[in-house]
């Protein structure tokens, strides 16, 4: 056991016993499991890919496990060397749905849709890998202001999806019925009240418990159909390029831009992770971890496309688990990776999750998506908004909400530009970056006093410092 800090039971390089490692790993898995599978459930339901959802969920868990191991172990330049849990990113959902809808409208099959989505996933990952090499040079472009705007727009863009599921799902015959709304709102309230509890375990598992309660209620009152489980194979074998691969430059640009913004979000999450692990948050070691973490995100997203799932990113909610358990040991990261990989080989897990009623899923995701938006607003609040930054925020979020409400306003634009701006995330991000670079006035780039990023003390540390991110992640 380490004596480096009384705040930690086990530091980064300590090796706790099997029971302690398993207990901490289980909490990490509980905190991230719903987040990993939810993007696949949403994309599968929205694009009518239901028959492939169990396999896609298995592949999402498999790649999350492998990616977590790479991030934790730090294989060569890839990985942060921290307990950085990898999972399917929410940020890409709206852009992937737009791309899939375009393929579907052109007469593409479910396999064609998946081939396109996985091709875009792989191609975009190279953008993030390239970005990791120049991250310190781009710190004047990607600031806490622009990142906060992007995170907020990610949450706002997904609320429509969550609300649609809460009402019954796309094209549901009972859409908007009192039964659907009642179930969805009840699940939402269960999650909210559990998350407000003083009990850390209840807070940690609030979404999980809420979905179990909602699903159990539907099963008892309306019944649920699990007949599809009989047709699933006993074992899911990870097969590279199982659906082929495709690419369209017009659909690629929004994905590429989102990769840039999620890379900066990863830098913020890893900064908080370093802080909670009592590791440096400035200087060469810190910079090396950030570069390796973003590079690992890119490499793991390539693996995601190869093994038939969607872009990966570093999850931030697991930082709260480190705080809760006091265990920052990398050994726990390997346990988490092993758990995800083990579960991924059993398609029945995905088959059961596919059967979750849409109002239950909507009640849970509406909370999660709204909290993403709130996280962005917290980051903006930490930036101490003045008149200039308020104008930038207003214009960027106005563009994001505008293209969501009136997408036909972009119909006369060139196809490539229309596809870029149709994504609220890229509309907001581009608007924020352009205005931040061109609008006269002083730019704030310093940290607030309670930010995890320490103020650099030397010229070398100043050159290596990244934009400051105020992290307020909770378990």
C-alpha positions in Angstrom: 0.0 0.0 0.0 1.3 3.4 -0.9 2.1 6.1 1.6 2.3 8.8 -1.1 -1.0 10.3 0.0 -3.5 9.8 2.8 -6.2 10.4 0.3 -5.5 7.2 -1.7 -5.6 3.6 -0.4 -3.6 2.5 -3.4 -1.8 4.7 -5.8 -1.2 4.2 -9.5 1.6 1.6 -9.3 0.4 -0.2 -6.2 -1.1 -3.7 -6.5 -4.1 -4.2 -4.2 -5.4 -7.7 -3.5 -7.8 -9.6 -5.7 -10.9 -8.7 -3.6 -10.1 -5.0 -3.5 -9.3 -5.0 -7.2 -12.5 -6.8 -8.2 -14.7 -4.6 -6.0 -13.2 -1.4 -7.4 -13.4 -2.8 -10.9 -17.0 -3.7 -10.5 -17.9 -0.1 -9.6 -16.0 1.2 -12.6 -18.0 -1.3 -14.8 -21.2 -0.2 -13.2 -20.5 3.4 -13.8 -19.6 3.0 -17.4 -21.7 0.0 -18.6 -24.9 1.9 -19.5 -22.8 4.6 -21.3 -21.0 2.0 -23.4 -24.2 0.2 -24.7 -26.6 3.2 -25.0 -25.2 4.7 -28.2 -25.5 1.3 -29.9 -29.1 0.9 -28.7 -30.0 4.4 -30.0 -28.3 4.0 -33.4 -29.7 0.5 -33.9 -33.2 1.5 -33.1 -33.2 4.8 -35.1 -31.7 3.2 -38.2 -33.7 0.0 -38.0 -30.7 -2.2 -37.3 -32.4 -4.2 -34.6 -31.4 -7.7 -35.8 -27.7 -6.7 -35.4 -28.0 -4.9 -32.1 -27.0 -7.9 -29.8 -23.8 -8.5 -31.9 -23.1 -4.7 -32.0 -23.4 -4.5 -28.2 -21.0 -7.4 -27.8 -18.5 -5.7 -30.1 -18.9 -2.4 -28.2 -18.0 -4.2 -24.9 -15.2 -6.1 -26.5 -13.5 -3.0 -27.9 -14.1 -1.1 -24.7 -12.3 -3.9 -22.8 -9.3 -4.0 -25.2 -9.2 -0.2 -25.3 -9.2 0.1 -21.5 -6.3 -2.4 -21.4 -4.3 -0.3 -23.9 -5.0 3.0 -22.1 -4.1 1.4 -18.7 -1.0 -0.5 -19.9 0.3 2.2 -22.2 1.5 0.1 -25.2 4.4 2.1 -26.7 3.1 5.7 -27.3 -0.5 4.5 -27.1 -2.3 5.1 -23.8 -2.2 7.4 -20.8 -1.0 4.8 -18.3 -3.9 5.8 -16.0 -7.1 3.9 -15.1 -8.8 5.5 -18.1 -11.9 3.5 -19.0 -12.8 3.5 -22.8 -16.3 3.4 -24.1 -18.5 4.3 -27.0 -18.8 8.0 -27.4 -22.1 9.9 -27.2 -20.7 12.8 -29.1 -20.9 11.0 -32.5 -24.5 9.8 -32.3 -26.1 12.7 -34.1 -23.5 12.7 -36.9 -23.7 9.0 -37.3 -27.5 9.1 -37.4 -27.3 11.7 -40.2 -24.8 9.6 -42.2 -26.8 6.4 -41.7 -30.1 8.2 -42.7 -28.4 9.4 -45.9 -27.3 5.8 -46.8 -30.8 4.5 -46.0 -32.5 7.2 -48.1 -30.3 6.3 -51.0 -31.7 2.7 -50.8 -28.9 1.2 -48.8 -29.4 -2.0 -46.7 -28.7 -2.4 -43.0 -25.3 -3.8 -44.0 -24.6 -0.8 -46.2 -25.4 1.5 -43.4 -23.1 -0.3 -41.0 -20.3 -0.5 -43.6 -20.5 3.3 -44.0 -20.6 4.0 -40.3 -17.6 1.8 -39.5 -15.6 3.3 -42.5 -16.3 6.8 -41.2 -15.2 5.7 -37.7 -11.9 4.4 -38.9 -11.1 7.4 -41.2 -12.0 9.9 -38.5 -9.8 8.2 -35.9 -6.7 9.2 -38.0 -7.7 12.9 -37.5 -7.5 12.4 -33.7 -4.2 10.6 -34.0 -2.7 13.4 -36.0 -4.2 16.0 -33.6 -2.4 14.3 -30.7 0.9 15.2 -32.2 0.1 18.9 -32.3 -2.2 19.3 -29.2 -0.1 22.0 -27.5 0.2 24.1 -30.7 -3.6 24.2 -31.0 -4.3 25.3 -27.4 -5.2 28.8 -28.6 -7.9 27.4 -30.9 -9.5 24.8 -28.6 -10.1 26.6 -25.3 -12.4 25.9 -22.3 -14.8 28.3 -24.0 -15.1 26.4 -27.3 -14.9 23.0 -25.5 -17.7 24.0 -23.1 -19.9 25.1 -26.1 -19.2 21.9 -27.9 -20.0 19.7 -24.9 -23.3 21.7 -24.3 -24.3 21.3 -27.9 -23.6 17.5 -27.7 -26.1 17.2 -24.9 -28.7 19.5 -26.6 -28.4 17.5 -29.8 -29.2 14.2 -28.1 -32.1 15.4 -25.9 -34.4 15.0 -28.9 -33.4 11.4 -29.2 -34.0 10.7 -25.5 -37.4 12.4 -25.5 -38.5 10.5 -28.6 -37.6 7.2 -26.8 -39.4 8.3 -23.7 -42.6 8.8 -25.7 -42.3 5.3 -27.2 -39.6 5.4 -29.9 -39.6 6.4 -33.6 -42.7 5.3 -35.4 -44.2 3.6 -32.4 -47.9 3.0 -32.6 -48.4 4.1 -29.0 -46.1 7.1 -29.4 -46.9 9.7 -26.7 -49.4 7.5 -24.8 -49.9 8.2 -21.1 -48.5 4.8 -20.4 -45.2 5.5 -22.2 -44.9 9.0 -20.7 -45.7 7.7 -17.3 -43.1 5.0 -17.4 -40.4 7.2 -18.9 -41.0 10.0 -16.3 -41.1 7.5 -13.5 -37.7 6.1 -14.5 -36.3 9.6 -14.8 -37.5 10.5 -11.3 -36.1 7.3 -9.8 -32.7 8.1 -11.3 -32.8 11.7 -10.1 -33.8 10.9 -6.5 -31.2 8.0 -6.3 -28.5 10.3 -7.7 -29.4 12.9 -5.0 -28.9 10.3 -2.3 -26.0 10.6 0.2 -25.3 6.9 -0.3 -22.4 6.6 -2.8 -23.5 3.2 -4.0 -27.0 4.4 -4.8 -25.6 7.4 -6.7 -23.2 5.2 -8.6 -25.8 2.7 -9.7 -28.8 5.1 -10.1 -29.2 4.7 -13.8 -28.7 1.0 -13.6 -31.4 0.6 -10.8 -33.8 3.0 -12.6 -33.7 0.9 -15.8 -34.1 -2.3 -13.9 -37.2 -1.0 -12.0 -38.7 0.4 -15.2 -38.1 -2.8 -17.2 -39.4 -5.0 -14.4 -42.6 -2.9 -14.2 -43.2 -3.2 -18.0 -42.5 -7.0 -17.8 -45.0 -7.5 -15.0 -47.8 -5.2 -16.4 -47.4 -5.5 -20.2 -45.1 -8.5 -20.7 -41.9 -8.5 -22.7 -40.9 -10.6 -25.7 -37.6 -12.5 -25.3 -38.2 -15.0 -28.1 -35.4 -13.5 -30.2 -32.9 -14.8 -27.6 -33.4 -18.4 -28.9 -32.0 -17.4 -32.3 -28.8 -15.9 -30.9 -25.5 -17.8 -31.0 -24.0 -19.0 -27.8 -20.8 -17.1 -28.4 -20.0 -13.9 -30.2 -16.8 -14.1 -32.2 -15.1 -10.7 -32.9 -14.8 -10.7 -36.7 -12.9 -7.8 -38.4 -15.0 -6.0 -41.0 -18.0 -8.3 -40.6 -20.1 -5.8 -42.6 -17.5 -4.6 -45.0 -16.3 -1.0 -45.1 -17.4 2.1 -47.0 -16.6 5.8 -47.2 -18.1 9.1 -48.3 -16.2 12.4 -48.0 -19.4 14.4 -47.8 -20.5 12.4 -44.7 -16.9 12.3 -43.3 -16.4 16.0 -42.5 -18.8 16.2 -39.5 -17.3 13.1 -38.0 -13.7 14.5 -38.4 -14.6 17.7 -36.7 -16.2 15.9 -33.8 -13.1 13.8 -33.3 -11.1 17.1 -32.8 -13.5 18.3 -30.1 -13.7 14.9 -28.3 -9.9 14.9 -28.2 -10.0 18.1 -26.1 -12.7 16.6 -23.9 -10.4 13.6 -23.3 -7.6 16.0 -22.3 -9.9 17.4 -19.7 -11.0 14.0 -18.4 -7.3 12.8 -18.2 -6.4 16.0 -16.4 -9.0 15.2 -13.7 -7.9 11.6 -13.6 -4.3 12.6 -13.0 -5.4 15.0 -10.2 -7.4 12.3 -8.4 -4.5 9.8 -8.8 -2.1 12.4 -7.2 -0.1 12.5 -10.4 1.3 15.6 -12.0 -1.1 18.0 -13.9 1.6 20.0 -15.6 5.1 19.4 -17.1 6.6 16.7 -19.3 5.0 13.6 -17.7 1.6 15.1 -17.7 1.9 16.2 -21.3 3.1 12.7 -22.3 0.1 11.1 -20.6 -2.3 13.5 -22.4 -0.7 12.8 -25.8 -0.7 9.1 -25.2 -4.3 9.2 -24.0 -5.6 11.0 -27.1 -3.4 8.8 -29.3 -4.9 5.8 -27.5 -8.4 7.2 -28.1 -7.7 7.4 -31.8 -6.1 3.9 -32.0 -9.0 2.4 -30.1 -11.5 4.1 -32.4 -9.7 2.4 -35.3 -10.1 -0.9 -33.5 -13.8 0.0 -33.0 -14.4 0.4 -36.7 -12.4 -2.7 -37.5 -14.4 -4.8 -35.0 -17.8 -3.4 -35.9 -18.6 -0.7 -33.3 -18.6 3.1 -33.1 -16.0 5.7 -32.0 -14.4 5.3 -28.6 -13.4 7.9 -26.1 -12.1 8.1 -22.5 -15.0 8.2 -20.0 -15.0 10.9 -17.3 -17.5 9.4 -14.9 -14.9 6.9 -13.7 -12.9 9.6 -12.1 -15.6 9.7 -9.5 -15.1 6.0 -8.8 -11.4 6.7 -8.1 -12.4 9.4 -5.6 -15.0 7.1 -4.0 -12.8 4.0 -3.6 -9.5 5.6 -3.0 -8.0 3.1 -5.4 -6.0 4.5 -8.3 -4.1 1.3 -9.1 -3.6 0.4 -12.8 -4.3 -3.2 -11.7 -8.0 -2.3 -11.4 -8.0 -1.0 -15.0 -6.9 -4.5 -16.2 -9.7 -6.1 -14.1 -12.2 -3.8 -15.7 -10.9 -4.6 -19.2 -11.1 -8.3 -18.4 -14.8 -8.0 -17.3 -15.8 -6.2 -20.4 -14.1 -8.7 -22.7 -15.6 -11.6 -20.9 -19.1 -10.3 -21.1 -18.7 -9.4 -24.8 -18.5 -13.1 -25.8 -22.1 -13.7 -24.8 -24.6 -12.2 -27.3 -27.4 -13.0 -24.8 -26.3 -9.9 -22.9 -26.9 -7.7 -25.9 -30.2 -9.6 -26.7 -31.6 -8.8 -23.2 -30.5 -5.2 -23.4 -32.1 -4.9 -26.8 -35.5 -5.8 -25.2 -35.3 -2.8 -22.8 -38.6 -0.9 -23.4 -38.1 2.4 -25.3 -39.8 4.6 -22.5 -37.4 3.1 -20.0 -34.4 3.8 -22.2 -35.7 7.3 -22.9 -36.2 8.1 -19.3 -32.6 7.1 -18.5 -30.9 8.7 -21.6 -32.8 12.0 -21.2 -31.2 12.4 -17.8 -27.7 11.4 -19.2 -28.0 13.7 -22.2 -29.2 16.6 -20.2 -26.3 16.1 -17.7 -23.9 16.2 -20.7 -25.3 19.7 -21.5 -25.1 20.7 -17.9 -21.4 19.6 -17.8 -20.7 21.9 -20.7 -22.5 24.8 -19.0 -20.4 24.2 -15.8 -17.3 24.4 -17.9 -18.5 27.6 -19.5 -19.3 29.0 -16.0 -15.8 28.3 -14.9 -14.6 30.4 -17.8 -16.1 33.5 -16.1 -18.1 34.7 -19.1 -17.7 38.3 -20.1 -19.5 40.2 -22.9 -17.3 38.8 -25.6 -17.5 35.2 -24.6 -21.2 35.5 -23.9 -21.7 36.7 -27.5 -19.7 33.7 -28.8 -21.7 31.3 -26.6 -25.0 32.8 -27.8 -24.1 32.6 -31.5 -22.7 29.1 -31.3 -25.6 27.6 -29.3 -28.0 29.6 -31.4 -26.6 27.9 -34.5 -26.8 24.5 -32.9 -30.4 24.9 -31.8 -31.3 26.6 -35.1 -30.1 23.7 -37.3 -31.9 21.2 -35.0 -35.2 23.1 -35.3 -35.1 24.2 -38.9 -32.8 21.8 -40.8 -34.4 22.7 -44.1 -32.7 26.1 -43.9 -29.5 24.4 -45.2 -31.1 22.8 -48.2 -29.6 25.3 -50.7 -26.0 24.8 -49.5 -23.5 22.5 -51.3 -23.9 18.9 -50.1 -20.6 18.7 -48.3 -21.3 22.0 -46.4 -24.9 21.0 -45.6 -23.7 17.7 -44.1 -21.2 19.5 -41.9 -23.6 22.1 -40.6 -26.5 19.7 -40.2 -24.8 18.3 -37.1 -25.5 20.7 -34.2 -22.1 19.8 -32.7 -20.1 20.9 -35.7 -22.2 24.0 -36.3 -21.7 25.1 -32.7 -18.0 24.1 -32.7 -17.1 25.9 -36.0 -19.0 29.0 -35.0 -17.3 29.1 -31.6 -13.8 28.6 -33.0 -14.2 31.1 -35.8 -15.6 33.8 -33.5 -13.0 33.1 -30.8 -10.2 33.7 -33.3 -11.7 36.7 -35.0 -13.8 38.6 -32.5 -11.8 41.6 -31.0 -11.2 41.5 -27.3 -9.0 39.7 -24.7 -9.2 36.0 -24.6 -9.2 34.3 -21.2 -7.0 31.2 -21.1 -6.0 31.1 -17.4 -7.4 28.6 -14.9 -9.7 29.3 -12.1 -8.3 28.7 -8.7 -10.1 25.4 -8.2 -9.3 24.1 -11.6 -7.3 20.8 -11.5 -4.7 22.2 -13.9 -1.9 23.6 -11.9 -0.4 26.9 -12.9 2.9 26.2 -14.7 5.9 27.4 -12.8 8.6 27.3 -15.5 8.8 28.3 -19.2 9.0 24.6 -20.1 5.8 23.8 -18.1 4.1 26.9 -19.6 5.0 25.6 -23.2 3.6 22.2 -22.2 0.5 23.4 -20.5 -2.9 22.6 -22.1 -6.1 24.6 -21.8 -7.6 24.5 -18.3 -10.6 22.3 -17.7 -12.7 22.6 -14.5 -13.8 19.0 -13.8 -16.7 18.4 -11.5 -17.3 14.7 -12.2 -19.3 12.8 -9.7 -19.7 9.1 -9.2 
